[in-house]
Amino acid sequence: MIVVDGYVILNDEGKHGLGGYLYESLSQKIPIIGVAKRSFINNKKHVREVFRGDSKNPLYISSIGIDVDEAVKCIQEMHGQFRMPDLLRIMDQQTKN
């Protein structure tokens, strides 16, 4: 699977976000999990909130090609004691350089 910084599904109607388009471009063969830091108002049906560490602010998880509740478990189990899993934090830092 691939984890992206952002949404897979953008709204309750199922409009694709970055992760959804990636899934389609990969011929729907590789599951995609999206991790977003901010909520969208009309996006409750395809998204789950995840609280990690002691954070009071959730991450917003969406997915395609894998059940969203299974995707939540994957993100919860990623290494790191803070809101953002270590791997995603490092990726974010590296892409800003």
N, C-alpha and C positions, 0 to 999 in steps of 0.2 A: 504494500500500500504506500501511498504518498500522502504526506501531511503538508498542507498549504496554509499560509498566513492569510486568512480571509474566509469568506463564505463559499460553500459549495452550492447551497440553495439560498437565494436572496429573499424570497417571500413565501407566504403561505400558499400561493398559487403554483409554486414549484419553479419559478424563474431561475435559471442557472446563473451562478456567480463564477468567479475564476475557477474554482474546483470543478464545477459542473462542465465547463467548457474543456478543461483539461481531460476529464473523464471521457468525453465524447471524442476528443482528438486522439486518445489512446485506444480507440475502438471498444470502449466500455470493458476493458480487460483488467484494469488495475483499480482497486478501490481507492477513493480519495476521501480524506478527512480534512475538513476545514476548521481552523481555530481562529476565532475573531475576538478582539478585545472589547468591542462595542456592540450593543444590541441594535437591531433594526425593529421599528415599530410593528410592521406587518409580517413578522417572521417568528412565529411561535410554534407552528405546526411541525417544522422540520429541524428545529434547533433545541438543544438541551443546554442548560446552564451547568457549569462545572466549577466547583470551588476547590482550589488546591491550597495547601499550606494553611496559613492563618489569614489569608486574604479575605476581605469582605466583598471584593469585586469578583464576579464570575468571569470565566471564559465562556464563549458561545461556540458550541460544537455542532457542525452539520456534516453530512456525509452522503456519499453515493457509491453504490457497489458494495456497501457494508451497512448493516443496520446501525442507526444512529446511537442506539443504546450500547451496542458493542464498541462503536467508535469512542463513546464516552469512557468506557473501561480502559481502552488503549491509552487515552490521554491521561487519565487518572494514574495509570501505572508507569508513565514515563518518569525518568529520573529527575529529581530536583525537589527541593523543599518549599519552593515559592510558587506564586500564582502561575508563572510561565515555566513549563518544563525546561530543563537546562539546554537541551538540544535546540529548542525553538528560540530561546534567549540568545544563544551563540549565533544561530543563523541570522537573527535580526541584527545583531551587532555587526556581523561580517558584511551584510548587504548594505549597511550604512557607510562603510569605509570606502 
